[in-house]
Amino acid sequence: MSWIDVSVPLRTGMVHWPGDPAVTIERVADMDRGDEANVTAIDMGAHTGTHVDAPVHFVRDAPSLDSFDPDATIGSARVIAIDDAVAIRPDELAVHDPRPGERLLFKTANSDRVWDTDEFVEDFVYVSEEAAAMLAGLPARLIGVDYLSVGGFHADGPEIHRRLLAAGVWILEGLDLRGVDPGPYDLVCLPLRLAVADGAPARALLRRRA
């Protein structure tokens, strides 16, 4: 089976969380302009596009990305389709029988509607606080979502992050799951090794398991 790239391409002007730095990717040296090499400058926030959140992102004095264990984002994973158009809730989540230590990637209505625009979508599907408590109680090894935050823009975003991160659940945000069917996969994903960081951009790949 071939690998599926489920990370979002980084580019100038792409959507970002309101208040975070805008994305600017600029060719500062160009062979077509007579320079000896092509060199690109990147200016962006750490939580743009596909990225991993470290516990210190929302938990004071918690570990930074330096403590990241690659086992969190490399290994078997399960893509779960969510029908609720507002939030991931415990009743729908329970149908899929999530297990302790699982890597769970949620495919919601976001995947088909949020990545074709550079405007921030406020009413994206998020993880409800009750579902976050359920996932933290397992705890899950990793949860991944198909927009820029596990928490809602208007619905307890910080508390949802804190609940998961304080329980040791790693968070992968900004996945593009449009071409991915629900089911079991191999996941390979690594954030950039940024020192003392609260998060970092990542490349994420899936391969369907037999």
DRENDRENDREN-709622 format. One record per residue (C-alpha): residue in one letter; x negated, y negated, z. Coordinates in pm, whole numbers. Example, Ala and Ser with C-alpha at 12.3 -4.5 7.8 and 13.67 -1.06 7.14 Angstrom:
2
@res:A; X:-1230; Y:450; Z:780
@res:S; X:-1367; Y:106; Z:714
//
This chain:
210
@res:M; X:0; Y:0; Z:0
@res:S; X:-124; Y:-349; Z:-84
@res:W; X:-171; Y:-628; Z:168
@res:I; X:85; Y:-910; Z:183
@res:D; X:-41; Y:-1255; Z:278
@res:V; X:217; Y:-1404; Z:515
@res:S; X:20; Y:-1716; Z:604
@res:V; X:117; Y:-2059; Z:475
@res:P; X:-129; Y:-2233; Z:239
@res:L; X:-277; Y:-2545; Z:396
@res:R; X:-253; Y:-2855; Z:178
@res:T; X:-235; Y:-3231; Z:198
@res:G; X:109; Y:-3360; Z:294
@res:M; X:250; Y:-3029; Z:410
@res:V; X:507; Y:-3009; Z:688
@res:H; X:377; Y:-3046; Z:1043
@res:W; X:524; Y:-3078; Z:1390
@res:P; X:650; Y:-3434; Z:1450
@res:G; X:386; Y:-3630; Z:1639
@res:D; X:102; Y:-3397; Z:1542
@res:P; X:-165; Y:-3519; Z:1298
@res:A; X:-70; Y:-3507; Z:932
@res:V; X:-265; Y:-3274; Z:704
@res:T; X:-527; Y:-3423; Z:476
@res:I; X:-755; Y:-3202; Z:271
@res:E; X:-992; Y:-3408; Z:58
@res:R; X:-1276; Y:-3327; Z:-179
@res:V; X:-1549; Y:-3558; Z:-48
@res:A; X:-1819; Y:-3429; Z:-283
@res:D; X:-1731; Y:-3316; Z:-632
@res:M; X:-1949; Y:-3166; Z:-904
@res:D; X:-1720; Y:-3327; Z:-1162
@res:R; X:-1826; Y:-3663; Z:-1019
@res:G; X:-2194; Y:-3575; Z:-1040
@res:D; X:-2247; Y:-3431; Z:-693
@res:E; X:-2463; Y:-3123; Z:-649
@res:A; X:-2185; Y:-2924; Z:-481
@res:N; X:-1815; Y:-2933; Z:-402
@res:V; X:-1743; Y:-3016; Z:-36
@res:T; X:-1399; Y:-3046; Z:125
@res:A; X:-1306; Y:-3238; Z:441
@res:I; X:-1013; Y:-3113; Z:650
@res:D; X:-813; Y:-3330; Z:892
@res:M; X:-521; Y:-3164; Z:1072
@res:G; X:-381; Y:-3052; Z:1405
@res:A; X:-458; Y:-2707; Z:1543
@res:H; X:-89; Y:-2610; Z:1540
@res:T; X:-24; Y:-2662; Z:1171
@res:G; X:81; Y:-2395; Z:924
@res:T; X:16; Y:-2038; Z:1036
@res:H; X:-154; Y:-2055; Z:1377
@res:V; X:-207; Y:-1884; Z:1711
@res:D; X:-118; Y:-2048; Z:2044
@res:A; X:-351; Y:-2000; Z:2340
@res:P; X:-206; Y:-1992; Z:2696
@res:V; X:-351; Y:-2335; Z:2777
@res:H; X:-128; Y:-2484; Z:2508
@res:F; X:155; Y:-2509; Z:2764
@res:V; X:16; Y:-2365; Z:3089
@res:R; X:-213; Y:-2591; Z:3292
@res:D; X:-557; Y:-2440; Z:3365
@res:A; X:-469; Y:-2125; Z:3169
@res:P; X:-718; Y:-1955; Z:2935
@res:S; X:-810; Y:-2127; Z:2609
@res:L; X:-868; Y:-1963; Z:2274
@res:D; X:-1214; Y:-1858; Z:2395
@res:S; X:-1042; Y:-1575; Z:2584
@res:F; X:-866; Y:-1447; Z:2273
@res:D; X:-872; Y:-1067; Z:2237
@res:P; X:-853; Y:-966; Z:1867
@res:D; X:-642; Y:-667; Z:1971
@res:A; X:-357; Y:-911; Z:2019
@res:T; X:-325; Y:-976; Z:1646
@res:I; X:-483; Y:-670; Z:1483
@res:G; X:-299; Y:-338; Z:1476
@res:S; X:49; Y:-199; Z:1430
@res:A; X:334; Y:-449; Z:1420
@res:R; X:706; Y:-443; Z:1358
@res:V; X:897; Y:-692; Z:1146
@res:I; X:1247; Y:-738; Z:1286
@res:A; X:1526; Y:-906; Z:1088
@res:I; X:1737; Y:-1147; Z:1292
@res:D; X:2089; Y:-1229; Z:1170
@res:D; X:2173; Y:-1504; Z:1418
@res:A; X:2140; Y:-1835; Z:1233
@res:V; X:2070; Y:-2036; Z:1549
@res:A; X:1845; Y:-1839; Z:1783
@res:I; X:1693; Y:-1502; Z:1865
@res:R; X:1907; Y:-1381; Z:2155
@res:P; X:1883; Y:-1083; Z:2394
@res:D; X:2188; Y:-899; Z:2262
@res:E; X:2058; Y:-883; Z:1904
@res:L; X:1704; Y:-821; Z:2024
@res:A; X:1816; Y:-526; Z:2239
@res:V; X:1952; Y:-347; Z:1932
@res:H; X:1592; Y:-313; Z:1811
@res:D; X:1472; Y:-169; Z:2145
@res:P; X:1150; Y:-372; Z:2184
@res:R; X:880; Y:-188; Z:2380
@res:P; X:603; Y:-307; Z:2612
@res:G; X:282; Y:-385; Z:2426
@res:E; X:445; Y:-419; Z:2083
@res:R; X:353; Y:-679; Z:1826
@res:L; X:687; Y:-816; Z:1706
@res:L; X:733; Y:-1046; Z:1407
@res:F; X:1076; Y:-1203; Z:1366
@res:K; X:1215; Y:-1264; Z:1020
@res:T; X:1500; Y:-1513; Z:1045
@res:A; X:1690; Y:-1744; Z:813
@res:N; X:1389; Y:-1975; Z:841
@res:S; X:1184; Y:-1778; Z:590
@res:D; X:1417; Y:-1859; Z:300
@res:R; X:1474; Y:-2225; Z:381
@res:V; X:1189; Y:-2401; Z:558
@res:W; X:875; Y:-2351; Z:349
@res:D; X:993; Y:-2511; Z:25
@res:T; X:1005; Y:-2861; Z:174
@res:D; X:748; Y:-3095; Z:323
@res:E; X:1018; Y:-3242; Z:549
@res:F; X:1035; Y:-3106; Z:903
@res:V; X:1342; Y:-2885; Z:957
@res:E; X:1485; Y:-2957; Z:1303
@res:D; X:1749; Y:-2682; Z:1316
@res:F; X:1516; Y:-2387; Z:1265
@res:V; X:1592; Y:-2051; Z:1428
@res:Y; X:1399; Y:-2021; Z:1754
@res:V; X:1351; Y:-1776; Z:2042
@res:S; X:1614; Y:-1849; Z:2307
@res:E; X:1500; Y:-1889; Z:2666
@res:E; X:1683; Y:-1568; Z:2760
@res:A; X:1512; Y:-1372; Z:2481
@res:A; X:1178; Y:-1521; Z:2584
@res:A; X:1238; Y:-1394; Z:2938
@res:M; X:1318; Y:-1050; Z:2799
@res:L; X:1001; Y:-1041; Z:2587
@res:A; X:789; Y:-1172; Z:2874
@res:G; X:933; Y:-908; Z:3104
@res:L; X:820; Y:-620; Z:2883
@res:P; X:571; Y:-780; Z:2815
@res:A; X:525; Y:-784; Z:2437
@res:R; X:163; Y:-797; Z:2315
@res:L; X:240; Y:-1055; Z:2047
@res:I; X:541; Y:-1226; Z:1900
@res:G; X:540; Y:-1399; Z:1564
@res:V; X:796; Y:-1641; Z:1421
@res:D; X:862; Y:-1782; Z:1077
@res:Y; X:840; Y:-2152; Z:1156
@res:L; X:620; Y:-2387; Z:1356
@res:S; X:743; Y:-2305; Z:1707
@res:V; X:887; Y:-2021; Z:1914
@res:G; X:1087; Y:-2282; Z:2104
@res:G; X:1359; Y:-2493; Z:1953
@res:F; X:1311; Y:-2857; Z:1859
@res:H; X:1617; Y:-2951; Z:2065
@res:A; X:1627; Y:-2646; Z:2295
@res:D; X:1375; Y:-2590; Z:2575
@res:G; X:1068; Y:-2560; Z:2353
@res:P; X:810; Y:-2617; Z:2630
@res:E; X:980; Y:-2378; Z:2874
@res:I; X:1004; Y:-2102; Z:2613
@res:H; X:634; Y:-2138; Z:2538
@res:R; X:545; Y:-2137; Z:2908
@res:R; X:754; Y:-1829; Z:2978
@res:L; X:577; Y:-1627; Z:2708
@res:L; X:224; Y:-1758; Z:2749
@res:A; X:225; Y:-1725; Z:3128
@res:A; X:320; Y:-1359; Z:3088
@res:G; X:22; Y:-1293; Z:2862
@res:V; X:223; Y:-1278; Z:2539
@res:W; X:21; Y:-1419; Z:2250
@res:I; X:216; Y:-1635; Z:2006
@res:L; X:176; Y:-1642; Z:1629
@res:E; X:370; Y:-1922; Z:1461
@res:G; X:421; Y:-2041; Z:1104
@res:L; X:460; Y:-1706; Z:926
@res:D; X:608; Y:-1690; Z:575
@res:L; X:804; Y:-1363; Z:571
@res:R; X:1008; Y:-1423; Z:256
@res:G; X:860; Y:-1124; Z:70
@res:V; X:856; Y:-888; Z:366
@res:D; X:1115; Y:-621; Z:445
@res:P; X:1186; Y:-523; Z:805
@res:G; X:994; Y:-224; Z:935
@res:P; X:653; Y:-106; Z:1057
@res:Y; X:334; Y:-271; Z:931
@res:D; X:-36; Y:-301; Z:992
@res:L; X:-121; Y:-657; Z:1093
@res:V; X:-456; Y:-828; Z:1047
@res:C; X:-468; Y:-1184; Z:1178
@res:L; X:-749; Y:-1390; Z:1326
@res:P; X:-743; Y:-1752; Z:1441
@res:L; X:-1045; Y:-1972; Z:1379
@res:R; X:-1297; Y:-1953; Z:1663
@res:L; X:-1253; Y:-2303; Z:1803
@res:A; X:-1425; Y:-2361; Z:2136
@res:V; X:-1200; Y:-2449; Z:2432
@res:A; X:-898; Y:-2478; Z:2203
@res:D; X:-525; Y:-2463; Z:2277
@res:G; X:-464; Y:-2303; Z:1938
@res:A; X:-609; Y:-2257; Z:1592
@res:P; X:-507; Y:-2200; Z:1230
@res:A; X:-502; Y:-1834; Z:1127
@res:R; X:-480; Y:-1609; Z:822
@res:A; X:-223; Y:-1329; Z:857
@res:L; X:-187; Y:-1018; Z:639
@res:L; X:62; Y:-731; Z:653
@res:R; X:51; Y:-386; Z:499
@res:R; X:351; Y:-153; Z:509
@res:R; X:295; Y:161; Z:713
@res:A; X:398; Y:498; Z:574
//
